[in-house]
Amino acid sequence: MTESSIAFIGGGNMATCLIQGLLAKGHSRQSIRVSDINADACKRIEDMYQVAAISDNVAVSKDADVIVLAVKPQILLAVVKDLAPQLTSPSVIVSIAAGIPVKQIVKCLGKNASIVRAMPNTPAMVMSGATGLYANVNVLSAQKATIEKIFGAVGYTCWVEDESHIDLITAVSGSAPAYFLLIFEIMQNVAKELGLPVEMALDLITQTALGTAELAQSSSLNMHELRRQVTSPGGTTEAAVKTFQDRGIEDLFRKAMANAVRRSREISHDYSA
């Protein structure tokens, strides 16, 4: 089977994470091309990954099997419009720009365009990301498999049939690293107040989070049952958990995640106007 050629428009953090993941999985450097408006960024990418990198979106995209649009939402549609006259091959276009609905890209490229919308998250930077994917009806199963390999190189992937579910994934995983980091920050601050060294507290917190995530993934129990299993009646854990529950932690998370969904939909609406 011929290896898919992949063009990245934009050479920022997410693009370089994906390139690093692909190379680690054995994808050939010759099949990866990058375009970035910043010449220094192109040189850095060439030096670090030994892949072709130039400041020419059209040249990089020519005959590519997959074109990953890794640019800011504010400029994505302008980039797509510039590419549109040159896209003569049956490329699949992948957008990782938050808030841009597929229909807006289709307006630029035509109704036959094959479009995938992706919502990765920042742990992709350490090859432990989670990405939600949506494909329009023109994307072939073989193309979906290729896209899954690209994002699977940096972590977990899942497909949704309804594009509006990308907004839900934004709340559940796209924005979630900040939720956890906020919790880490609070725990570290409180640990310091209680008398633990800051560095020791951070090591304990992050290792506990890693271990708990692995425990949750490997257990056959649902989260409620698992939490009950690790919470001894009358013990220290129960005292802490009861405090969270009495102060309405579940309602707080419900409101926060609902606001993330609402904001994601507002952004999509703004770009659809």
Secondary structure, DSSP 8 states (H G I E B T S, - for coil): -----EEEE--SHHHHHHHHHHHHTT--GGGEEEE-S-HHHHHHHHHHH--EEES-HHHHHTT-SEEEE-S-HHHHHHHHHHHGGG--S--EEEE--TT--HHHHHHHH-TT-EEEEEE--GGGGGT-EEEEEEE-TT--HHHHHHHHHHHHTTEEEEE-SSTTHHHHHIIIIISHHHHHHHHHHHHHHHHHHHT--HHHHHHHHHHHHHHHHHHHHH-SS-HHHHHHHTS-TTSHHHHHHHHHHHTTHHHHHHHHHHHHHHHHHHHHHHHH-
